[in-house]
Amino acid sequence: MGVSGDNVASVGDCSTSSSTSGASNWSGFNAALGRASAAACLCSLTTGWTFGIWGGLTAMPAFAAAFFPRSTAGGGSGSSSSGGSGAAYCMFEDPLLSLGNSIIYLTALPALAAAARLTHARGRKPTMWGIAALQIAGAAAGAAAPNLASVFVSRALLGAAMGCSFQAPTMLLSEVLPRHLRGAGMYTYNLFMLLGFLISAVANQALHVLPWGWRLSVGLMAAPGLALAALLPWVAESPQAMLQRGDEEGAEQALVTLRPPGSDISSELSQIRAAAARAAALAGGRQRAKAMLCDHHPELAASVLYPLVLILTGLTVLSSWTPNLLLALGADPGFALKGNTIMMAAGLAAAIPTVIVVERTGRRTLLAAGGAVITASMAILAALLAVYLPASSDSTTASGQPLQQQQQRQPPAALLPVAVVLLCINRIAMSITLQPLAATVPAEVQPLQLRSDFSSLTTGVRNLSGFFVTQFALPLLCAAHWGLFLVFGGCAAVGSLALWLLVPETRGLPLEDVYHSWHDHWLWGRHRCVRERARVDAAVPGTLEAEKGSDTV
């Protein structure tokens, strides 16, 4: 039977044998699930490494002198126009410097479209093979780059790998993990992204004193791609992908492999088939687009708002440009890279226990706490910069002088460690709340029959907004000075409140029940399309709404 395997029910979400055992119960996690999770997490590791390496590279003297001598060692193009007023904020204003970072988002968009088609037609594993190949090729091209064009080619290949990494690996995780492990699994996926950030920071810091250190730092990015290529032959394809290709026997065998010995998979398999039947009714691309835009407004809002809020809080800017920000505050390259490493390590350390507690506290509680902390840290940092590094401050000398001469008149020495502490607090809050929630919650609330389409939309919004924010962050910093951090804090406050109000709690719910949770929402429950869906579901035997109706009789 040929069906849209991207849209069928998540494996394990209908399992009753282990779904009530609590968030801390890892029963049912076997070697097959471990291999699938490890493959997905290696993809996440490559993404974090790609995100985090650029700012550190541009702070390495050898790399800066070879490719961006004016922007990083000579005061930047913005310095010449700013003179003494706010020159520290304009040190790194260079469109090419920004493009080297933001190009990964541009190439991620077409790669995402290709990954969606490949994942739909061939399954999850072929796309993950593509991630491994692109990661290895990008790392090799960057390590051997003789000029800036080659550096951009390397970044483009790495960006393509990143675009694919937001598609197939997350779908594989949501499909193979039982529902009581789904939150922990997605948070572990985010944990490996943070590990990629940290590894990139440590490599840049350790190798920045070597003339060829930046080449080795980039070349090391091939390691997770090689590890992924070695692991994939031992990873089982998801049952949904097999069912998509008409291989019902293979789908059943995959369930047997992914579940503990002796588990009864009959009800789970029937749920997959039922979801496949719903997906078959939306086989045409035009039908699916119409259903997204006309019949699923709540899911559409969540799929767009979560990645948009995440980017507008400054995640991509602070993940990439922290070393440059510390250089602008008067730090030497060694301290700037060390401060970046400390920040990434703090985020990773804070995220580890969250893998365990995410199913205890709930998504909305984490969202509210994270939004408050991010807002406060950005407001305090902006206030400190306004006092000690105002726009009118002549904190650097005339443009064209070496960076060491620009640093002769520095802000107070205490500003640097305080700034690092505030950045660490921001990173911790981001790592345990908005960043993982932006991957977890959209995957949970999106309707199963349109999950592939909504997943592509979520990732597309993230990449497109990430490109604009990353490309124009340095010009905005030069124009708005410390006010840019107030913008990030304001977006965190408003965005977190909007998400808290508009998206229901999904903790511990099977994906089928998450689909029905909109019916009881204070706002969406009164929406026409949601009421119509509830009416249709109530007429279908076996659905949650039908069971509710029978209970009232």
N, C-alpha and C positions, 0 to 999 in steps of 0.2 A: 504494500500500500504506500503510495508516494504522498507524503504529507510534509508540512512545514515543521521540521524538527526543531527549529529555533523557538517555536511557540508552544511547544507542548509542556506539560506540567513538569515541575522540578522533581527529579528523582529524590525520593526520601521524604518529600513533604507530606505524603499520605501515609507514611509508615506509622503504625500505632504501637509497635513494640518498644520503641525507645523515645517517643516524642514527649512523654510525660515525666521523664526522669530528671529534668532540671538542667539548668545551664551548665553546671559543673560536671555533668556526667558525660564522659567521653566513650561510653559503651557503643559498640558498633563501628568504631574507627579502626579499620583494618589496613593491611598493606596496600591494597588496591586504591583505597581512598588516600593513603599517604603519598603514593606516587603521583596521583592526579593533583593533589594539593601542592606537592613540591614543584611540579611542572608549572602550575599557575603562578606560584610564588616566585619562581625564577624569572618569569615574564615581568612580574611586578618589580623585582630587583633591578632589571635592566631599565625600567621606566624611571625609577628613582635615581639611578646612576646618571641617566641622560639628563634629567632635570637638574641635578645638583652640580655637575662638573664644570659648567661654563663660567660661572662667576669666579670659581677658584682658579681656573686656567688663566683668565684675564688678569688675576692678581699675581700670577707667577712671572717674575721678571723676564725670563727667557722667552716665554710665549708672548708677553706684551711687547717686548722689543722687536720680535720677529713679525708680528702681524698688526699690532695696534700701537705703534710708538707714540703717536700724538695724543691719543685718547687716554692712555694709561700712564704714560711717563712724562708727558709734556703738558699736562693741564687740560687737555681735551678741547674740542672745538667750541664748547660752550664757554670756556674760560675767557677766550678772547673777546667774546661779545659781552660778557658779564663784568669783566675787569675785576675790581675788588669786591663788588657787591654780590654776596652769595656765591662766590666762585667755587666754594667747596661743594655746593650742591650741583654744580655744572661740570665737574671734573671729567665725568664719563659720558657726557652727552655726545654720542656719535651714532648715526643711523646704522653704520656697518657693525659696530659693536653690539647694538641691540638686535640687529638682524641675525647675527650669529647665534643668539639665544632663541629668538622667536621663530626662526625658520623651522624648528622641529614641529611647531604647531601647524605651519602651512603644509608640510609634507605629510603630517599625520592625517589630515582631512581626506585626501584621495586614498591613502592607505586604508583608512577606516572604511571607505566605501567598497574598496576591493575586498577587504577582510569580511565585510558583511555578506557579500555575494559568495565568497569562497566558503565561509562558515555555513551558509545556508545550503550550498550545493554539495559540499564534500565533507562537512563535519568540522569539529573543533581542532583536531590534531593537525590537519594540513596547514591551517592558519598558524598554528604554533611552530610548525617547521619553518614557515616563512619568517616568523619573529627571530628564530635562532639564526637563520641565514643573513637577515638584514643586520642584526646586531654584530655578527662577526665581520661582515663586510664594512660596516660603518666604523668599527673600531680599527680595523686594519687600514682603511683609507685615512683616518685621522692621524694614526701613529706615523704614517709615512708621508703626511702632507707637506709638499714643498712650498706651497703658497696659500693665500687666503681663499682662493677659489676651491682648492682641494679641501680645506677645512670646512667650507660650507657644504661641499658634497658629502663629507663625512657626517655632518650634523643632519643633513637631509635624510640620509639612510637611517640614522639612529632615530630620527623623528618618525619615519615610516614604521620602524619596529615598535615605537611607542604607540602609534595609532592602532596597530593591530593588537597590542597588548591590552587595550581597553575593551576589546570585543570578545574574542574567543576564550581567553583564560577565565574571565569573570563568569561567562556563561557556563563554562565547564564546572566551575566551583558550585554555582547555584543549582546545577542539575544533578551533581553526584552526591552532595552532602545531605545527610538527614537534616530535618528542620531544626532539631535541637542543637545542631552544630553549625548552622548556616551563619549566624551572627559572628561566632568565634572564627569561622573559616574566612569570612570577608575581612574581619579585623586582622587576621594573620596575613592575608594578602596585603593589606595596608602596611603591616609591620615590615614586610620585606621591601616595600617601597621606601620606607624610612631607613632601612638598612642600606639600601642603595645610595640614599643621600649621604649617610655617614661614611660609607666606603669611599665615595668620591671625595669627601672632605678630607678624610685621613690620607688618601693617596696624594692629593694635591699638597697637603701640608708636609708630608714626608719627603716629597720629591721636588719641592719648589726651588731648592738650592742647587739642583743639578742642571746643567745647560740643556740636557736632553730629557730632563725629568718629566716635562709635559707630554712628551711622546710616549713614555712608558705609562703615564697616568691614563692616557687615552687608550693605549693598546690593551691595558688590563680590562677594559670594558668587554673584550671578547670572551672573557672567562665565563660569565653566566650564559652566554650564547652557546658556548661549547658544552657546558654542563647540561643545558636544556636539550641539545641535540643528542647527547649520550643517554638521557633519561627517557625521551619520548617513545622509543621503541617498546618500552615496558609499561607505557601508560595506556589504559583502556579508553576507547572512545565512549562518549556518553550514550546511554540508551536512546535518548531523543534523536541524536544524529543517525543512529542505525535505523530507527523507525522511519525517519525521513526518507531513507534510501530503500524502504520497503523490506528491511531485514528484521522481521519480528523475532525470529529465532535468535539472532545476534543481540537484539535488545534485551530479550529475556535472559540470555546468558550473561550479559553485562550486569544486570541487576543481581544475579546470583553471585557474581564476582565482587560487587561493591557492597553487598550486605553480609552480615555474619552468617556462618554455616547454619543451615536449618531454618533460616528466616522464611516466613510466608510472604512471597512477593506478589501473590495473585491480585490483591486489592490495589497494590501500587501500580502494577502493570495495567490494570484496567483503567486507573485514573489517567495514565499516560495516553492510552488509546482514546479515552473520552476527550482529553484536551486536544489530541490530534484531530479528532473529528470536528471540534470547534474551529481549529485552525484551518482545516480544509475549506470551510465556508468563506474564508477570507484569502483565498489563494492568489487573487489578482492584486497587482501593485496598486491599482487605482482604488479598489475596494478597501485595501488596508489603509491607504492614506486618508480616505474619507472617514473610515472608522476612527482613526487617530484624532482627526480634526473636529469631527462632529459628535462622536459618541463617547469620548474619553477625555473630557476637559480636565477633571481632577488629576488624572495621571499625566496629562500633557503639562499641566502647571508644575507638578512636582519634578518631572523630568527636565524641565527647563530651569526652574528656580534653583535647584540644589547645585548644579555645576556653576551656574552664574554667580550665586552668592559666594561659593568657594573661591572663585577667581577674584571677585571684587574685594574680598577681604585682604588681598595682597599676598596670597600663598605663593604664586609663581615669582613674584618680585622678590620677596624675602628669601625664598629658596635658592634663587639664582644670584642675586646681587648683594647678599650680606657682606662678602669680603670687600666689595667695592664701596659699600656704605661705610664700613669701618675705616677703609683707606681715606675716604673723604673727611672722616672725623679726626684724622691725624695719625692713624695707626700705621705701623710699618707692615710690609707684606707678611712677615712671619706671624705677627699678632692677629692680623686680619684673617688669615687662614686658620689659625688656632681658635679664634673666636667662632668662626663658622663651624669648625669641628665640634666645639663644645655645644653649640646650639643644636646640631644634628644629633649628637649623643643624648642630649637631654630629651629631645622628642622621642627617640627610640626607647629610652629607658622608661619614659612615662607610658608609652603605648603597650608595653609588654603586659602589665597586669590588666589592662583594659580588655584584652582578649578574653579574660576570664569573667570580668564583671559586666560586660556589655549586655548579656542576657538577663542580668539581675536588675540593673538600673533602668533599662529602657532607652530607646533612641531619643525621645523628646527631652528627657532629663539631661542627657549628655549634651544635646544641642543647646539648651538654655544655659547651662553652666559654661560651655565653651564660648558661646557668643558674648557672655558677660566678661569673661577673662580676656578675650581677644580685644574687645572694645576698650577695656581699661588699660591694657598694656600699650595699645597704640596711642591712646590719649595722653598717657604719662610720657611716652617717648616724644611725642610732638611737643608737649609743654617744655621738656628739657631742652630740646633742640631750639625752640623759640627763645629760650632764655640765654643759653650758652652758645648757640650758633645761629643768630638771627640772620635774616636775609641781607641786612645792611652791614654784616660783619665783614671786615677785611681780613678774613682768616687765611687767605692765600695771597701770594705775590702775583705779579703780572703774569699773563699767559705766556707759555713758551718756556718757562723755567722748569728745571727738573722737579720731580715729585719731592725729593728730599729737601729742596729749598722751599717748596710750598709749605712744608710741615714745620718750618722754623717758628711760625706763630700758630700755636695749636690752641684748641679749646682746653678747658681745665682737664687735667689728667684723669680725674675721677669720672669724667663723662664716658670714657671708653668702657670701663668695666660695668658701669651702670647700664649703658646701652646694651651690652652683651647679656646682662641679666634679664632685661626687659624683652630682648629678642628670644631668649630661652623660654621665658614664660609664654610668649606668644606661640612659639613652636610647640611647646607642650600642649597647650590648649588646642591648637590646630591638629596635632597628631592624634589626639584621643577623641576628638569630636567631629568637626566639620569635614576634615579630609577623609576619614573612613566612612562617615555617614553619607557623604556624597556618592560613594560607590555602593554602599549597602542598601540604603532606603529606596533609591530609584529602582534598583533591581527587584526589590520586594513589592513595591506598589504597582509596578507596571503590569498590565494584564497579560496573562500567559500567551494568549493568541496573537499578541502584537509585541512580544517582548523584544524580539530582534530589532524591530523598527524603532521602538522607544529607546533601546540601548544605543543604537546608532545616533539617534537624536541627542541623547544625553552627552555622549562622547563628542559629537560634533559641536555642541554648544560650548563644552569645556575647552576644546581646542581652538575654536574661533575666538572666543572671548580671551583665552590665554594668549593668543597671538597679539591681539590689540593691546592688552594690558602690558605684556612684556615688551613689545616694540616701543610703546610710547611712555613707559614708566620713567626712563631716564630724562626725556624732555619734560615730562610733567614734574619731576623732582626739581629740575632746573627752574621751572616756571613757578611752581607752588611752594617750593622749599619744604619746610617742616609741615606745611598744610596737607601734603600728600598723605601723611600718616593719619591725620584727622579724617581724611576721606575714607581710608581703609577701615578705621574704627567705626565710622558712621555706617558704612556698608555692612559691617559685621553685626551691629546692633539692629538695624532695620531688617536685614536679611534673615537673621536668626529668629526674630519675632514673627516675620511673615511665614517662615517655614514651620515654626511651632504652632501657629494658628491654622495653617492650611493642610498640613499632612498629619494623618492619624498615627497612633502608636502601632508598630508592627512587631514588637517583641513577642517571640514564641508562637506566632501564628503561621500556619501553613500558607503557602502562596495563594491557594484557593480562598482561604478565609480573608486574606489581606484584600483581595479583589472585592469582597463583600463589605469590608469595613467602611468603605465610603458611604454606604447606605445609612449609617448611623452618625455620620459626621455632622457637626452643628451647621456648617455652611453647605457642603456638597450634597448632604442628604436632601436638601430642598431643590437641588438642581434638576432640570427636566430630564437630562440624559441618565442621571443616576436613578431617578425614580422609575424611569422606563426600564432600565436594566433590572431593577429589583422586581418589577412586575413580571418581566419575562422569566427571570430565574425562579420565581415562585410557582410558575406553571410547569417547571421541569422537575420530574421526580429525582430525588437524591441530592439536590442542591441544598445549600444552607438555608436559603430563603424558603424553600418548600418545607424543610423540616421545622422552621419557625412557624410557618402557617399551620402545619399539622398539630403543633403543640398547643395552639390557641383554640383548636376546635374542641 
